[in-house]
Amino acid sequence: MKQFGLLIRLIAGILIGTLIGLCGGWFGIADSVGFVALVRVFATFTTLFSTFLSFMIPLIILSFITVGMAELGKKANRLFGLTLLLAYGTTVLSGLLTFLIGRVVLPGIIQPITGDVLESNAFQPFFTIEIAPLFGVMTALVLAFVIGIGMANIKGGALLNVCRELQEIVSSVLGRIIIPLIPVHIAGLFCNIAAEGRLFATIKMFASLYGMIIVLQLLYILSQFVLASAVCKKNHLKSLRNVAPAYFTALGTQSSASTIPVALNCAYSNDVSHDVADFVVPLCATINLNGDTICLVLGSMGIMLASGIEPTLAVFAPFVMMLGVTMVAAPGVPGGGVMAALGLITSMLGFTAPMQQLIIALHFSQDSFGTAANVTGDQAIALIVDKFDLSTVSPASSD
């Protein structure tokens, strides 16, 4: 299965888990010992995986945000500040607008699902293991900010090297254990959903959210270039055709970093100066994750509505503000956005383990489109930064 892309493996996991779960009803063996045992095996795996993931979340936040804050804080040139402000501002704005649109549209297409769609009761795991996180999510966030900002303002580099090594270890766990096992985890989730007769309501919710997320991501791209046109006083909607290669490359690679060479050529094609493009495009590949923000906000709202929980602005406004910061230091791996945000989703939105599993599945299934939206939005930011560039970055100063 490693020969196939993550999206293909995820779809395969959903289909395999669903088919196994439906077999009980199809063949009249739903109450048989063998079928119940098989579903409970999946339930055991998903429970153990969720426990390990909960243990890793504070470490993910601490390792990535400390290094991210420290490295960002050491870059003090004016273009960096402007780029960071645009990336954070557009992320927060896209999150808040997504919430407002979701408040209007989602209640009409997603109804609470009878019998608590997100809690499994019929098929319990064979056993569970308690692994308490080293500290809570909010403790990890505050500690990461304190250490990260502190390292950015001191001359010593010993602690930063330690944090980088911790980040490397955590990144390795993500890339070699958590991400490869996500399709199996999702297979277990859908096996339980199908076996308990909750499949079609869940699929309907997924389909509604999936389509709406992609539409909003495309509208976000359009709005970014409208903003660039207004700021630059030039019609940059025509520039969209030059950024198409970056969009489709990101759609295929599912990685902003892998798309950087193509994205740079697209920026050059739109007459962004080479100095600005060479600075902004690689930086935004790390800090500008609007596509992920749209997915996480709308997906969280949909799952909450399906659970009978009313999403309110009082809850989502601080969540979006914190999400904007967290996205800046998200791990640079497929699905890294949801991995970094999972702690916030749990602590600020009150997601249970089954709800977390659904937001992970939703995010991974649309991650290619989210990455493409991120990369395309980077091009609009490059156009705006280029407009405000007063030769801060020049061939002479870049030597």
Secondary structure, 3 states (H helix, E strand, C coil): CCCCCHHHHHHHHHHHHHHHHHHHHHCCCCCCHHHHHHHHHHHHHHHHHHHHHHHHHHHHHHHHHHHHHHHHHCCCCHHHHHHHHHHHHHHHHHHHHHHHHHHHHHHHHCCCCCCCCCCCCCCCCCCCCCCCCCCCHHHHHHHHHHHHHHHHCCCCCHHHHHHHHHHHHHHHHHHHHHHHHHHHHHHHHHHHHHHCCCHHHHHHHHHHHHHHHHHHHHHHHHHHHHHHHHHHCCCHHHHHHHHHHHHHHHHHHCCCCCCHHHHHHHHHHCCCCHHHHHHHHHHHHHHCCHHHHHHHHHHHHHHHHHCCCCCCHHHHHHHHHHHHHHHHCCCCCCCHHHHHHHHHHHHHHCCCHHHHHHHHHHHHHCHHHHHHHHHHHHHHHHHHHHHHCCCCCCCCCCC
